[in-house]
Amino acid sequence: MSESARGVFTVDRILLVLLLFVPAALLMELALGIHGTPVFIASAVAIIPLAGYMGRATERLAEHLGAGWGGFLNATFGNAAELIIAMMALRAGLMDVVKASLTGSIIGNLLLVLGLSILVGGLKFPPIQRFNRTAASMGATMLLLATVGLVLPAIFHHVVGDGSVRLERGLSLDISIVLMITYVLGLVFSFRTHSHLYLGTGAAMDHAPAHEEAPAHGSASRALGLLLLSAAAVGVMSELMVGALEEAAHDLGMNQVFVGVILVALVGNAAEHSTAVIMAAKNKMDLSVNIAVGSSIQIAMFIAPLLVFLSYVIGPAPMDLHFTALEVVAVVLSTGVMALVSLDGESHWMEGVQLLAVYVMLGLAFFFLPV
């Protein structure tokens, strides 16, 4: 057995063993009546192999459809867990937790996911890795637009003051409509009128072995089935984890905002966290950047507006887009730093360190908020 085949075999065995935590978490929650921290740990570990299988399925689909579609599909199915978590919190009237999880998803993808991807890829493929500069610029512009949609309600609240809840909700609803329409038009741009910008730089092909086999016929449908099944399982595990999150956070002395911004966001986006890093380690930076940036765009311009719309149906009260000052600043800084790093179409490991440093500092700011 070759070294590469032996490595794949070892990873497969590890993933299969970790899959045992899926029924273990379900058994503790539904049959044994065990709640809190044990369920939190079991469901968190269970997400690891599920995310690994999502990464494999996405990589196979990307071979058939290109980096743009591969990144879009991974971001979409990865954010499915985040949407489920947010809908549960929305139905319970936990608006602050919903907004914090949205903030955490955006900054987590832009700083943690992209930072880890650039760091791992840069260490494995020195001195630099390249990706599509035009596509990265488009992503940065879309994020800046989304940031405007989040900043304006905060400024409006500061100008108008308290007692303007009805006006804030009306403004948030209209901004949500604009954001969602722009997001849909962005998809038309990416996959219809300017799809050639998202085909990749070809760097991964330069490093691919000459004897590498072409994707097997029909593998795309099997990969899509695996992706759907894994995404559904991630959603279930995330739901269990959120149910145990509050008690686990209380045991660790964490405040609610930190839980939403850091922990819930990490759980809800675990799939694309691992996949983006794996793609960077294979020198597929176009797919890695598309996953990290595309997921943040989808959260800000689709998931957040969708939750505003759903709040009028399933929530005890309509949700607005008025985020706290720290949350707004975190999103603005994350978008700015990501744009500076990615606009040249090149990356090296130190840029990954810089992104991670910003994420750690923001995480510390949220952690030290009063409980």
C-alpha positions as CSV (number, residue, x, y, z in Angstrom):
1,M,0.0,0.0,0.0
2,S,1.4,3.4,-1.0
3,E,2.0,6.2,1.6
4,S,-0.9,8.3,0.2
5,A,-3.3,5.4,0.1
6,R,-2.3,4.5,3.7
7,G,-3.0,8.1,4.8
8,V,-6.5,8.1,3.2
9,F,-7.2,4.7,4.8
10,T,-6.2,6.1,8.2
11,V,-8.4,9.2,7.8
12,D,-11.3,7.0,6.8
13,R,-11.0,4.9,9.9
14,I,-10.8,8.0,12.1
15,L,-13.9,9.5,10.5
16,L,-15.8,6.2,11.0
17,V,-14.9,6.0,14.6
18,L,-15.9,9.6,15.3
19,L,-19.2,9.0,13.6
20,L,-20.1,6.9,16.7
21,F,-20.6,10.2,18.5
22,V,-23.7,10.9,16.3
23,P,-25.8,8.1,17.8
24,A,-24.1,8.7,21.2
25,A,-25.4,12.3,21.3
26,L,-28.9,11.2,20.2
27,L,-28.9,8.4,22.8
28,M,-27.9,10.8,25.7
29,E,-30.5,13.4,24.7
30,L,-33.5,11.3,23.7
31,A,-33.1,8.0,25.7
32,L,-31.0,8.5,28.7
33,G,-32.2,12.0,29.7
34,I,-28.6,13.4,29.8
35,H,-28.4,17.1,29.0
36,G,-26.0,19.9,29.3
37,T,-22.2,19.7,28.9
38,P,-22.0,15.9,28.0
39,V,-24.4,16.4,25.1
40,F,-22.5,19.6,24.1
41,I,-19.2,17.7,23.9
42,A,-20.7,14.7,22.1
43,S,-22.5,16.7,19.4
44,A,-19.5,18.9,18.9
45,V,-17.3,15.8,18.3
46,A,-20.0,14.3,16.0
47,I,-19.8,17.4,13.7
48,I,-16.1,16.7,12.9
49,P,-16.6,13.6,10.8
50,L,-19.8,15.0,9.2
51,A,-17.8,18.1,8.2
52,G,-15.1,15.8,6.8
53,Y,-17.6,14.0,4.6
54,M,-19.1,17.4,3.5
55,G,-15.6,18.5,2.5
56,R,-15.1,15.3,0.4
57,A,-18.5,15.7,-1.3
58,T,-17.8,19.4,-2.0
59,E,-14.4,18.6,-3.5
60,R,-15.9,16.1,-5.8
61,L,-18.6,18.5,-6.9
62,A,-16.1,21.2,-7.5
63,E,-14.2,18.9,-9.8
64,H,-17.3,18.7,-11.9
65,L,-18.7,22.2,-11.5
66,G,-15.7,24.4,-10.9
67,A,-14.5,26.4,-7.8
68,G,-17.4,28.8,-7.9
69,W,-20.2,26.2,-7.7
70,G,-18.1,24.1,-5.3
71,G,-17.7,27.1,-2.9
72,F,-21.3,28.1,-3.2
73,L,-22.6,24.6,-2.5
74,N,-20.4,24.2,0.5
75,A,-21.3,27.6,1.9
76,T,-25.0,26.9,1.4
77,F,-25.1,23.5,3.0
78,G,-22.6,24.7,5.7
79,N,-24.9,27.6,6.5
80,A,-27.9,25.3,6.7
81,A,-27.0,24.4,10.3
82,E,-26.6,28.1,11.1
83,L,-30.0,28.8,9.7
84,I,-31.6,26.0,11.8
85,I,-29.9,27.3,14.9
86,A,-31.0,30.9,14.3
87,M,-34.6,29.8,13.5
88,M,-34.8,27.9,16.8
89,A,-33.5,31.0,18.7
90,L,-35.8,33.2,16.7
91,R,-38.9,31.2,17.6
92,A,-37.9,31.4,21.2
93,G,-37.6,35.2,21.0
94,L,-33.8,35.2,21.6
95,M,-33.2,38.0,19.1
96,D,-29.8,39.0,20.6
97,V,-28.5,35.4,20.3
98,V,-29.7,35.4,16.7
99,K,-27.9,38.6,15.8
100,A,-24.8,37.5,17.7
101,S,-24.6,34.2,15.8
102,L,-24.9,36.1,12.5
103,T,-22.1,38.4,13.5
104,G,-19.9,35.5,14.6
105,S,-20.5,33.7,11.4
106,I,-19.4,36.6,9.3
107,I,-16.3,37.4,11.3
108,G,-15.5,33.7,11.8
109,N,-15.5,33.0,8.1
110,L,-13.6,36.1,7.1
111,L,-10.9,35.9,9.8
112,L,-10.8,32.4,11.3
113,V,-11.6,30.2,8.3
114,L,-9.8,32.4,5.7
115,G,-6.9,32.9,8.1
116,L,-6.4,29.2,8.8
117,S,-6.7,28.4,5.1
118,I,-4.1,31.0,4.1
119,L,-1.8,29.9,7.0
120,V,-2.0,26.2,6.2
121,G,-1.8,26.7,2.4
122,G,1.1,29.2,2.8
123,L,3.1,26.8,4.9
124,K,2.6,23.9,2.5
125,F,3.1,25.9,-0.7
126,P,5.6,28.6,-0.2
127,P,6.3,31.4,-1.0
128,I,2.9,32.4,-2.2
129,Q,-0.5,31.0,-3.3
130,R,-2.6,32.6,-6.0
131,F,-6.3,32.9,-6.5
132,N,-8.7,34.8,-8.8
133,R,-8.2,38.4,-8.0
134,T,-11.3,39.6,-9.8
135,A,-13.6,37.2,-8.0
136,A,-12.0,38.2,-4.6
137,S,-12.6,41.8,-5.4
138,M,-16.2,41.1,-6.3
139,G,-16.6,39.3,-3.0
140,A,-15.1,42.1,-1.0
141,T,-17.4,44.6,-2.7
142,M,-20.5,42.5,-1.9
143,L,-19.3,42.3,1.7
144,L,-18.9,46.1,1.9
145,L,-22.5,46.5,0.6
146,A,-23.7,44.0,3.2
147,T,-21.8,46.0,5.9
148,V,-23.6,49.2,4.8
149,G,-26.9,47.3,5.4
150,L,-25.8,46.5,8.9
151,V,-24.4,49.9,9.8
152,L,-27.3,52.0,8.7
153,P,-29.8,50.6,11.3
154,A,-27.3,51.3,14.1
155,I,-26.7,54.8,12.9
156,F,-30.5,55.3,12.5
157,H,-31.1,54.1,16.1
158,H,-28.4,56.6,17.3
159,V,-30.0,59.5,15.4
160,V,-33.6,58.8,16.2
161,G,-33.1,57.4,19.7
162,D,-35.3,55.1,21.8
163,G,-39.0,54.8,21.1
164,S,-38.5,54.3,17.3
165,V,-39.0,50.5,17.3
166,R,-41.6,50.6,14.6
167,L,-39.5,52.8,12.3
168,E,-36.4,50.6,12.9
169,R,-38.3,47.5,12.0
170,G,-39.6,49.1,8.8
171,L,-36.1,50.3,7.8
172,S,-34.7,46.8,8.5
173,L,-37.4,45.2,6.4
174,D,-36.7,47.4,3.5
175,I,-33.0,47.0,3.8
176,S,-33.5,43.2,3.9
177,I,-35.4,43.3,0.6
178,V,-32.5,45.3,-1.0
179,L,-29.9,42.9,0.3
180,M,-31.7,39.8,-0.8
181,I,-32.3,41.2,-4.3
182,T,-28.7,42.2,-4.6
183,Y,-27.6,38.7,-3.4
184,V,-29.7,37.0,-6.1
185,L,-28.4,39.3,-8.8
186,G,-24.9,38.5,-7.5
187,L,-25.6,34.8,-8.1
188,V,-26.7,35.6,-11.7
189,F,-23.4,37.5,-12.1
190,S,-21.3,34.7,-10.7
191,F,-22.9,31.7,-12.4
192,R,-24.5,33.2,-15.5
193,T,-23.2,36.3,-17.1
194,H,-19.6,36.3,-15.7
195,S,-19.1,32.6,-14.7
196,H,-15.6,32.7,-16.4
197,L,-14.3,34.8,-13.5
198,Y,-14.9,31.9,-11.1
199,L,-13.2,29.0,-13.0
200,G,-10.0,29.2,-10.8
201,T,-6.5,30.3,-11.5
202,G,-5.3,26.8,-12.4
203,A,-2.7,26.7,-9.6
204,A,-4.1,23.5,-8.3
205,M,-3.8,21.9,-11.8
206,D,-0.1,22.9,-11.9
207,H,0.5,20.9,-8.8
208,A,-1.8,18.0,-9.5
209,P,-0.1,14.6,-10.4
210,A,0.0,13.9,-14.1
211,H,-1.5,10.4,-13.4
212,E,-4.4,11.6,-11.4
213,E,-7.6,10.0,-12.6
214,A,-10.6,12.0,-13.9
215,P,-13.7,12.0,-11.8
216,A,-15.7,8.8,-12.2
217,H,-18.9,9.0,-14.1
218,G,-21.9,9.5,-11.9
219,S,-19.7,10.6,-8.9
220,A,-21.4,14.1,-8.9
221,S,-24.8,12.6,-8.0
222,R,-23.3,10.4,-5.3
223,A,-21.4,13.4,-3.9
224,L,-24.5,15.5,-3.9
225,G,-26.3,12.8,-2.0
226,L,-23.5,12.6,0.6
227,L,-23.5,16.4,0.9
228,L,-27.3,16.4,1.5
229,L,-27.1,13.6,4.1
230,S,-24.2,15.1,5.9
231,A,-25.8,18.6,6.0
232,A,-29.0,17.1,7.5
233,A,-26.9,15.3,10.2
234,V,-24.9,18.5,10.9
235,G,-28.2,20.3,11.4
236,V,-29.4,17.7,13.9
237,M,-26.2,17.7,15.8
238,S,-26.1,21.5,15.8
239,E,-29.6,21.5,17.2
240,L,-28.6,19.3,20.1
241,M,-25.5,21.4,20.7
242,V,-27.5,24.6,20.9
243,G,-29.9,23.0,23.4
244,A,-26.9,22.2,25.7
245,L,-25.0,25.3,24.9
246,E,-26.4,27.6,27.5
247,E,-25.8,25.2,30.4
248,A,-22.3,24.4,29.2
249,A,-21.5,28.1,28.8
250,H,-22.8,28.8,32.3
251,D,-20.5,26.1,33.7
252,L,-17.6,27.9,31.9
253,G,-18.6,31.4,33.0
254,M,-19.2,32.8,29.5
255,N,-21.6,35.7,28.6
256,Q,-24.5,35.3,26.1
257,V,-22.9,37.6,23.5
258,F,-19.7,35.6,23.5
259,V,-21.6,32.4,23.2
260,G,-23.5,33.6,20.2
261,V,-20.6,35.3,18.4
262,I,-18.0,32.7,19.0
263,L,-19.4,29.3,20.1
264,V,-22.7,29.2,18.2
265,A,-21.0,30.5,15.1
266,L,-18.2,27.9,15.3
267,V,-20.8,25.1,15.6
268,G,-23.1,26.4,12.9
269,N,-20.2,26.8,10.4
270,A,-18.0,23.9,11.3
271,A,-18.5,22.3,7.9
272,E,-17.0,25.0,5.8
273,H,-14.3,25.7,8.5
274,S,-12.7,22.3,7.8
275,T,-13.4,22.2,4.0
276,A,-11.8,25.5,3.3
277,V,-8.6,24.6,5.1
278,I,-8.5,21.2,3.4
279,M,-8.9,22.9,0.0
280,A,-6.1,25.4,0.8
281,A,-3.8,22.5,1.8
282,K,-4.4,21.0,-1.6
283,N,-3.5,24.4,-3.3
284,K,-7.1,25.0,-4.3
285,M,-7.2,28.5,-3.0
286,D,-9.9,29.7,-5.4
287,L,-12.3,27.1,-3.8
288,S,-11.0,28.0,-0.3
289,V,-11.6,31.7,-0.7
290,N,-15.0,31.1,-2.4
291,I,-16.1,29.1,0.6
292,A,-14.9,31.5,3.3
293,V,-16.0,34.8,1.6
294,G,-19.1,33.3,-0.1
295,S,-20.4,32.0,3.2
296,S,-20.0,35.4,4.8
297,I,-21.8,37.0,1.9
298,Q,-24.6,34.5,2.1
299,I,-25.0,35.0,5.9
300,A,-25.1,38.9,5.6
301,M,-27.2,39.2,2.4
302,F,-29.4,36.1,2.5
303,I,-29.6,34.5,5.9
304,A,-30.0,37.7,7.9
305,P,-32.7,39.1,5.6
306,L,-34.5,35.8,5.5
307,L,-34.6,35.7,9.3
308,V,-36.1,39.2,9.3
309,F,-38.8,37.9,7.0
310,L,-39.3,34.8,9.0
311,S,-39.6,36.7,12.3
312,Y,-42.9,38.1,11.1
313,V,-44.2,34.5,10.8
314,I,-42.5,32.4,13.5
315,G,-41.1,34.9,16.0
316,P,-43.0,36.4,18.9
317,A,-42.0,39.8,17.5
318,P,-40.4,41.1,14.3
319,M,-36.6,41.2,14.2
320,D,-34.6,44.2,13.1
321,L,-31.1,44.7,11.9
322,H,-30.0,46.9,14.8
323,F,-26.8,45.2,16.0
324,T,-24.7,46.4,19.0
325,A,-21.9,48.8,18.4
326,L,-19.2,46.1,19.1
327,E,-20.9,43.8,16.6
328,V,-21.0,46.4,13.9
329,V,-17.4,47.4,14.5
330,A,-16.3,43.7,14.4
331,V,-18.0,43.2,11.0
332,V,-16.6,46.4,9.5
333,L,-13.0,45.6,10.7
334,S,-13.3,42.0,9.5
335,T,-14.5,43.1,6.0
336,G,-11.7,45.7,5.8
337,V,-8.9,43.4,6.8
338,M,-10.2,40.6,4.4
339,A,-10.3,43.1,1.5
340,L,-6.7,44.3,2.2
341,V,-5.4,40.7,2.3
342,S,-7.3,39.3,-0.8
343,L,-7.5,42.1,-3.4
344,D,-4.0,41.3,-4.8
345,G,-5.0,37.7,-5.6
346,E,-2.0,36.4,-3.7
347,S,-1.5,35.1,-0.2
348,H,1.3,33.8,2.1
349,W,1.3,32.3,5.6
350,M,1.9,35.6,7.4
351,E,-1.3,37.0,6.1
352,G,-3.1,34.1,7.6
353,V,-1.4,34.9,11.0
354,Q,-2.6,38.5,10.7
355,L,-6.2,37.5,10.0
356,L,-6.2,35.1,13.0
357,A,-4.7,37.8,15.2
358,V,-7.6,40.1,14.5
359,Y,-10.1,37.2,15.2
360,V,-8.4,36.5,18.5
361,M,-8.5,40.2,19.6
362,L,-12.2,40.5,18.6
363,G,-12.9,37.3,20.5
364,L,-11.2,38.7,23.6
365,A,-13.3,41.8,23.4
366,F,-16.6,39.8,23.3
367,F,-15.3,37.5,26.0
368,F,-14.6,40.3,28.5
369,L,-18.1,41.8,28.1
370,P,-19.9,41.7,31.5
371,V,-21.9,38.5,32.0
